[in-house]
Amino acid sequence: MIAATLFASAAIILLSFVSEDAAAVSSALSIFGGPFSWRVGFVSCFAGIWLGDLGLYSLARCAGRNLLHTRWVRRFADPCAITRCEKVFSRHSSVALITSRFVPGTRLPTYLAAGLFGMPLRRFALITAVGGLVWVSGVFAVTKIFGTHVLLWFTSGQTKIAAVVLTGLVVSTAILLLRKARFVKTIAHQLGQWEFWPAWIFYIPVVIYYLFLAIRYRSFTLPTAANPGMQNGGFIGESKQEILKRLQEADAEFVADAYLLEGCTTSDRLLALHRLCRNHRIAPPFILKPDVGQRGNGVRLVRSLREALDYLLEVDAPVILQRYAPGPFEVGVFYFRRPGEARGRIFSITEKLFPKIVGDGVSTIEQLIRSDARASRLASTYLKRFAGRENQVLAAGEVSKLVESGNHAQGCIFRDGSHLWSKELERKID
């Protein structure tokens, strides 16, 4: 009996975290009998509701204040408006908390606002405790007087009122946003810059098509049949060194030579780096990158042996040393050839542009990056490469490259390079 009571009590407390109304209704039914007394149901319901209220408050109090000061929020929200909201809420916080307890759809935003705007914990806990006691007592009293059929009306009415309140909040927010043309223009501009969309969005149709083909041909390893010259068809986990080695064997003139750093410890790999640089006459700057990696992660242009040591201390995975090809041009060619065909075709060409900043003799490197419409979106990525030089002022007309590697994840600009296509290029790749 005790175990059943404890289990039911815990279930009501957990249910209140999902839906306070559902927990209140469920516990109120204990008046008419069940595995536990109405007293246990009352206490469990109140405890769950109150703990949930305190949890929302704590979440906003701990994480919300830092969120308000992030660069992303400051970009879209007026700090003065936030301060005004905080002052208004502090004057009416007690009334707002009490009212929200009895108006469906307003509890969540009100409790989060209380934590966000720093309402004292004791006052919040006291008001929500009193409100919770009154609320649970009311539900139990109504159930006792009018019976179970009133619960159906209660839950239905709660849902409808909550829908009306939430709709009103959404409409009001939309009107406020529309009045701020600058905000709307900023959002529209960001949505239009598809290159900054999260990478996973572009993989959604790929994954769907992959699953379709896998089911159709009854094989989840179907993609590995492509690119037979690569491990796993280049699907995942392929070795860059093995690919570069085969390309060098085919035509070394068009491939920057690359070598795997052997050794298990940092000192062993550093000695291997010295030996390879000496034997193959590779001098800084050169490229260091993981042998296995995706989207340019870990690729770095190293300008000194000290930087090489720092890189090897950071990266434990196998590393490749590659001779640096300064460009200034770089493209990505998507070439394919079907089995049994003597010649292939170029499907697409990506032209890679390396963004630059131009000094004015006044602004620092960081200021130049943040003042550029595109570069500011990748400021954190670019500034890592200028660590210790952020406050350096470039001379008027001085040009500094922001990217050395032709990877979008590194900040390189990708453009359609179809104008570079030619039959001669296709035949050369053949």
C-alpha positions as CSV (number, residue, x, y, z in Angstrom):
1,M,0.0,0.0,0.0
2,I,2.8,2.4,0.9
3,A,4.7,1.6,-2.3
4,A,1.5,2.2,-4.4
5,T,0.9,5.5,-2.6
6,L,4.5,6.6,-3.2
7,F,4.4,5.6,-6.8
8,A,1.1,7.5,-7.4
9,S,2.5,10.6,-5.5
10,A,5.6,10.6,-7.7
11,A,3.5,10.2,-10.8
12,I,1.4,13.2,-10.0
13,I,4.5,15.3,-9.2
14,L,6.1,14.4,-12.5
15,L,2.8,14.9,-14.3
16,S,2.6,18.5,-12.9
17,F,5.9,19.3,-14.7
18,V,4.2,18.5,-18.0
19,S,0.7,19.8,-17.3
20,E,-0.3,21.4,-14.0
21,D,-4.0,21.2,-15.0
22,A,-3.8,17.5,-15.7
23,A,-2.1,16.9,-12.4
24,A,-4.7,18.9,-10.5
25,V,-7.6,17.0,-12.2
26,S,-5.9,13.6,-11.6
27,S,-5.2,14.3,-7.9
28,A,-8.7,15.8,-7.4
29,L,-10.2,12.4,-8.4
30,S,-8.7,10.9,-5.3
31,I,-11.6,12.5,-3.4
32,F,-13.8,9.7,-4.8
33,G,-11.4,6.9,-3.8
34,G,-8.3,5.3,-5.4
35,P,-4.9,4.0,-4.4
36,F,-4.3,6.9,-2.1
37,S,-6.2,9.4,0.1
38,W,-7.2,12.9,-1.1
39,R,-4.6,14.3,1.4
40,V,-1.8,12.6,-0.4
41,G,-3.2,13.8,-3.8
42,F,-3.5,17.3,-2.5
43,V,0.1,17.5,-1.1
44,S,1.6,15.8,-4.2
45,C,-0.2,18.1,-6.6
46,F,0.8,21.2,-4.7
47,A,4.4,20.0,-4.4
48,G,4.7,19.3,-8.1
49,I,3.2,22.6,-9.1
50,W,5.3,24.6,-6.7
51,L,8.6,22.8,-7.6
52,G,7.8,23.3,-11.3
53,D,7.2,27.1,-10.7
54,L,10.6,27.3,-8.9
55,G,12.3,25.4,-11.7
56,L,11.1,27.8,-14.3
57,Y,12.2,30.7,-12.2
58,S,15.6,29.2,-11.6
59,L,16.1,28.4,-15.2
60,A,15.4,32.0,-16.3
61,R,17.4,33.4,-13.3
62,C,20.5,31.4,-14.0
63,A,20.6,31.4,-17.8
64,G,18.4,34.3,-18.8
65,R,20.5,37.1,-17.5
66,N,23.5,36.0,-19.5
67,L,21.2,35.5,-22.6
68,L,20.1,39.1,-22.4
69,H,23.7,40.3,-22.7
70,T,24.6,38.1,-25.7
71,R,25.5,39.7,-29.0
72,W,22.6,37.9,-30.8
73,V,20.0,39.4,-28.4
74,R,21.6,42.9,-28.5
75,R,21.4,42.8,-32.2
76,F,17.6,42.4,-32.3
77,A,16.5,43.8,-28.9
78,D,16.8,47.4,-27.7
79,P,18.6,47.4,-24.4
80,C,16.6,50.5,-23.3
81,A,13.4,48.6,-24.0
82,I,14.6,45.7,-21.9
83,T,15.4,48.0,-19.1
84,R,11.9,49.6,-19.3
85,C,10.2,46.2,-19.3
86,E,12.2,45.2,-16.2
87,K,11.1,48.3,-14.3
88,V,7.5,47.9,-15.3
89,F,7.5,44.2,-14.3
90,S,9.2,44.9,-10.9
91,R,6.4,47.4,-10.1
92,H,3.6,44.9,-10.9
93,S,5.4,41.5,-10.4
94,S,3.3,40.4,-7.4
95,V,0.0,41.1,-9.1
96,A,1.2,39.5,-12.4
97,L,2.2,36.3,-10.6
98,I,-1.1,36.0,-8.7
99,T,-3.1,36.7,-11.9
100,S,-1.1,34.3,-14.0
101,R,-1.9,31.5,-11.7
102,F,-5.6,31.7,-12.6
103,V,-5.3,32.8,-16.3
104,P,-4.3,29.8,-18.5
105,G,-1.4,30.4,-21.0
106,T,0.2,33.2,-18.9
107,R,2.1,31.2,-16.3
108,L,5.1,30.2,-18.4
109,P,6.0,33.7,-19.7
110,T,5.3,35.3,-16.3
111,Y,7.5,32.9,-14.3
112,L,10.3,33.1,-16.8
113,A,10.0,36.9,-16.7
114,A,10.3,36.8,-12.9
115,G,13.5,35.0,-13.1
116,L,14.8,36.9,-16.1
117,F,14.2,40.3,-14.4
118,G,15.7,39.2,-11.1
119,M,12.6,39.1,-8.9
120,P,13.7,38.1,-5.3
121,L,13.5,34.4,-4.7
122,R,11.7,34.6,-1.4
123,R,8.9,36.8,-2.8
124,F,8.5,34.6,-5.8
125,A,8.4,31.4,-3.7
126,L,5.9,32.9,-1.2
127,I,3.5,34.2,-3.9
128,T,3.6,31.1,-6.0
129,A,3.2,28.9,-2.9
130,V,0.1,30.9,-1.8
131,G,-1.2,30.9,-5.4
132,G,-0.6,27.2,-5.7
133,L,-2.4,26.4,-2.5
134,V,-5.4,28.5,-3.5
135,W,-5.5,26.9,-7.0
136,V,-5.3,23.3,-5.8
137,S,-7.8,23.9,-3.0
138,G,-10.2,25.4,-5.5
139,V,-9.9,22.5,-7.9
140,F,-10.5,20.0,-5.0
141,A,-13.4,22.1,-3.6
142,V,-15.1,22.4,-7.0
143,T,-14.7,18.6,-7.6
144,K,-16.1,17.8,-4.2
145,I,-19.2,20.1,-4.6
146,F,-20.1,19.5,-8.3
147,G,-18.7,16.0,-8.9
148,T,-16.5,14.6,-11.7
149,H,-18.5,16.0,-14.6
150,V,-17.3,19.5,-13.7
151,L,-13.7,18.4,-14.5
152,L,-14.6,17.9,-18.1
153,W,-15.9,21.4,-18.3
154,F,-12.9,22.7,-16.4
155,T,-10.3,21.0,-18.7
156,S,-12.1,22.1,-21.8
157,G,-12.5,25.7,-20.6
158,Q,-8.8,25.8,-19.6
159,T,-7.7,24.7,-23.1
160,K,-9.9,27.2,-24.9
161,I,-8.8,30.1,-22.7
162,A,-5.1,29.2,-23.1
163,A,-5.5,29.1,-26.8
164,V,-7.1,32.5,-26.9
165,V,-4.4,34.0,-24.6
166,L,-1.5,32.4,-26.6
167,T,-3.0,33.6,-29.9
168,G,-3.3,37.1,-28.4
169,L,0.4,37.0,-27.3
170,V,1.5,35.8,-30.8
171,V,-0.5,38.4,-32.6
172,S,0.7,41.2,-30.3
173,T,4.3,40.1,-30.7
174,A,3.9,40.0,-34.5
175,I,2.5,43.5,-34.5
176,L,5.4,44.8,-32.4
177,L,7.9,43.2,-34.7
178,L,6.2,44.5,-37.8
179,R,6.4,48.0,-36.4
180,K,10.1,47.6,-36.1
181,A,11.0,47.6,-39.8
182,R,14.7,47.4,-39.0
183,F,14.2,44.1,-37.1
184,V,12.1,42.7,-40.0
185,K,14.7,43.7,-42.6
186,T,17.5,42.2,-40.6
187,I,15.6,38.9,-40.3
188,A,14.7,38.9,-44.0
189,H,18.3,39.7,-44.9
190,Q,19.6,36.8,-42.7
191,L,17.2,34.3,-44.2
192,G,18.2,35.4,-47.7
193,Q,21.9,34.6,-46.9
194,W,21.5,30.9,-47.3
195,E,25.2,30.3,-46.9
196,F,24.8,31.0,-43.2
197,W,21.9,28.5,-42.7
198,P,22.8,25.6,-40.4
199,A,24.5,22.8,-42.4
200,W,22.0,20.2,-41.2
201,I,19.2,21.9,-43.2
202,F,20.9,21.0,-46.5
203,Y,21.3,17.4,-45.4
204,I,17.6,16.8,-44.8
205,P,16.7,16.1,-48.5
206,V,20.0,14.1,-48.9
207,V,19.1,11.9,-45.9
208,I,15.5,11.4,-47.2
209,Y,16.8,10.4,-50.6
210,Y,19.4,8.2,-49.1
211,L,16.8,6.4,-47.0
212,F,14.6,6.0,-50.1
213,L,17.4,4.4,-52.1
214,A,18.5,2.3,-49.2
215,I,15.0,0.8,-48.8
216,R,14.6,0.5,-52.6
217,Y,17.8,-1.4,-53.1
218,R,17.8,-3.0,-49.6
219,S,21.2,-1.8,-48.6
220,F,22.2,1.0,-46.2
221,T,25.7,0.9,-47.5
222,L,24.7,1.7,-51.0
223,P,26.5,5.1,-51.2
224,T,29.8,3.4,-50.6
225,A,29.6,1.9,-54.1
226,A,30.5,5.4,-55.5
227,N,34.1,6.6,-55.7
228,P,35.6,3.1,-55.7
229,G,39.1,4.7,-55.3
230,M,38.2,5.9,-51.8
231,Q,37.8,4.0,-48.6
232,N,34.0,3.5,-48.0
233,G,33.4,5.4,-51.2
234,G,34.3,8.6,-49.5
235,F,31.1,8.3,-47.5
236,I,32.8,8.8,-44.1
237,G,36.1,8.1,-42.5
238,E,38.2,8.2,-45.7
239,S,41.9,9.0,-45.4
240,K,43.0,12.2,-47.1
241,Q,46.6,10.9,-47.3
242,E,45.5,7.8,-49.3
243,I,43.5,10.0,-51.7
244,L,46.3,12.5,-52.2
245,K,48.8,9.7,-52.6
246,R,46.8,8.2,-55.5
247,L,46.4,11.6,-57.1
248,Q,50.1,12.3,-56.8
249,E,50.8,9.0,-58.5
250,A,48.4,9.9,-61.3
251,D,49.7,13.4,-62.0
252,A,52.1,14.9,-59.4
253,E,52.3,18.2,-61.3
254,F,48.8,19.2,-60.3
255,V,48.8,18.0,-56.7
256,A,50.5,19.7,-53.7
257,D,52.5,16.9,-52.1
258,A,51.4,15.7,-48.7
259,Y,52.9,13.4,-46.1
260,L,51.5,11.7,-43.0
261,L,53.3,12.6,-39.7
262,E,54.3,9.4,-38.1
263,G,54.7,8.9,-34.3
264,C,52.5,8.5,-31.3
265,T,53.7,11.4,-29.2
266,T,53.9,15.1,-29.9
267,S,57.7,15.0,-29.8
268,D,57.8,12.1,-32.3
269,R,55.4,13.9,-34.7
270,L,57.4,17.1,-34.4
271,L,60.6,15.3,-35.3
272,A,58.8,13.7,-38.2
273,L,57.7,17.1,-39.3
274,H,61.3,18.4,-39.2
275,R,62.5,15.4,-41.2
276,L,59.8,15.7,-43.9
277,C,60.4,19.4,-44.3
278,R,64.1,18.9,-44.7
279,N,63.8,15.9,-47.1
280,H,61.2,17.4,-49.3
281,R,62.3,21.1,-49.0
282,I,59.0,22.3,-47.5
283,A,59.4,25.6,-45.7
284,P,56.8,27.6,-43.7
285,P,54.1,28.5,-44.5
286,F,52.6,25.0,-44.9
287,I,49.4,23.2,-44.2
288,L,48.6,20.9,-41.3
289,K,45.3,19.1,-41.2
290,P,43.8,15.9,-39.8
291,D,44.0,12.8,-42.0
292,V,40.3,12.2,-41.4
293,G,38.0,15.2,-41.2
294,Q,35.0,16.9,-42.7
295,R,34.2,20.3,-44.1
296,G,37.7,21.7,-43.5
297,N,37.6,21.3,-39.8
298,G,41.1,21.4,-38.4
299,V,42.8,22.7,-41.5
300,R,45.4,25.3,-40.6
301,L,48.0,27.4,-42.4
302,V,51.1,27.2,-40.2
303,R,53.6,30.0,-40.6
304,S,56.3,28.9,-38.1
305,L,57.5,25.8,-36.3
306,R,56.2,27.2,-33.1
307,E,52.7,27.3,-34.6
308,A,53.2,23.8,-35.8
309,L,54.0,22.7,-32.2
310,D,50.9,24.4,-30.9
311,Y,48.8,22.6,-33.5
312,L,50.3,19.2,-32.7
313,L,49.6,19.8,-29.0
314,E,45.9,20.6,-29.9
315,V,45.3,17.7,-32.3
316,D,45.8,14.1,-31.2
317,A,44.5,12.5,-34.4
318,P,46.8,11.6,-37.3
319,V,48.0,14.8,-39.0
320,I,49.0,15.5,-42.6
321,L,51.7,17.9,-43.7
322,Q,51.0,19.4,-47.1
323,R,52.9,22.0,-49.2
324,Y,51.1,25.3,-49.3
325,A,49.7,26.4,-52.7
326,P,49.2,30.1,-52.4
327,G,46.8,30.5,-55.3
328,P,45.4,33.1,-55.7
329,F,42.7,31.1,-57.3
330,E,40.9,28.0,-56.1
331,V,37.9,26.0,-57.4
332,G,36.0,22.9,-56.4
333,V,35.1,20.6,-59.4
334,F,32.3,18.1,-59.1
335,Y,33.2,15.4,-61.7
336,F,31.6,12.1,-62.2
337,R,31.9,9.2,-64.6
338,R,29.4,6.3,-64.7
339,P,30.6,2.7,-64.6
340,G,31.6,1.4,-68.1
341,E,31.9,4.9,-69.6
342,A,35.2,6.1,-71.1
343,R,34.6,9.7,-70.3
344,G,33.1,11.6,-67.4
345,R,31.4,14.9,-67.0
346,I,31.7,18.0,-64.8
347,F,28.5,18.4,-62.9
348,S,29.3,21.7,-61.3
349,I,32.2,24.0,-60.4
350,T,32.4,26.1,-57.3
351,E,34.6,29.2,-57.4
352,K,36.2,30.0,-54.1
353,L,36.8,33.6,-53.1
354,F,39.0,34.5,-50.2
355,P,37.5,37.5,-48.3
356,K,39.9,40.4,-47.4
357,I,39.8,43.5,-45.3
358,V,41.4,46.8,-46.4
359,G,43.0,49.0,-43.8
360,D,42.0,52.7,-43.4
361,G,44.8,53.7,-41.1
362,V,42.3,54.2,-38.2
363,S,40.3,51.1,-37.6
364,T,41.6,48.0,-35.9
365,I,41.4,44.5,-37.5
366,E,38.5,43.6,-35.2
367,Q,36.6,46.8,-36.1
368,L,37.2,46.2,-39.8
369,I,35.8,42.7,-39.5
370,R,32.8,43.7,-37.5
371,S,32.0,46.6,-39.8
372,D,31.8,44.3,-42.9
373,A,28.2,43.0,-43.5
374,R,29.4,39.4,-44.3
375,A,32.6,39.2,-42.2
376,S,30.7,40.2,-39.1
377,R,28.6,37.0,-39.4
378,L,31.8,35.0,-39.0
379,A,33.7,37.3,-36.7
380,S,34.5,34.7,-34.2
381,T,36.0,32.4,-36.8
382,Y,38.1,35.1,-38.4
383,L,39.3,36.7,-35.1
384,K,40.7,33.3,-34.0
385,R,43.2,33.7,-36.8
386,F,44.2,37.1,-35.6
387,A,44.6,36.2,-31.9
388,G,46.8,38.8,-30.3
389,R,46.5,41.1,-33.3
390,E,42.8,42.1,-33.0
391,N,43.7,45.6,-32.0
392,Q,46.3,46.1,-34.7
393,V,45.6,49.0,-37.0
394,L,46.2,48.3,-40.7
395,A,47.7,51.1,-42.7
396,A,45.5,52.8,-45.3
397,G,45.2,50.5,-48.3
398,E,46.9,47.6,-46.6
399,V,45.2,44.3,-47.5
400,S,44.9,41.3,-45.2
401,K,43.3,38.0,-46.1
402,L,40.7,36.6,-43.7
403,V,40.9,33.1,-45.1
404,E,43.7,30.9,-46.3
405,S,41.8,27.7,-46.8
406,G,39.1,27.2,-49.4
407,N,36.5,25.7,-47.0
408,H,33.2,27.3,-46.3
409,A,33.5,26.3,-42.6
410,Q,36.6,28.4,-42.5
411,G,34.9,31.4,-43.9
412,C,35.6,31.1,-47.6
413,I,33.0,32.5,-50.1
414,F,31.5,30.0,-52.5
415,R,30.2,31.2,-55.9
416,D,28.9,29.5,-59.0
417,G,31.9,28.8,-61.2
418,S,30.0,27.4,-64.2
419,H,31.7,30.0,-66.4
420,L,35.0,28.2,-65.9
421,W,33.7,25.0,-67.6
422,S,35.2,23.8,-70.8
423,K,35.6,20.6,-72.8
424,E,39.3,20.8,-72.4
425,L,38.9,20.8,-68.6
426,E,36.7,17.7,-68.7
427,R,39.2,15.9,-71.0
428,K,42.1,16.8,-68.7
429,I,40.3,15.3,-65.7
430,D,39.5,12.2,-67.7
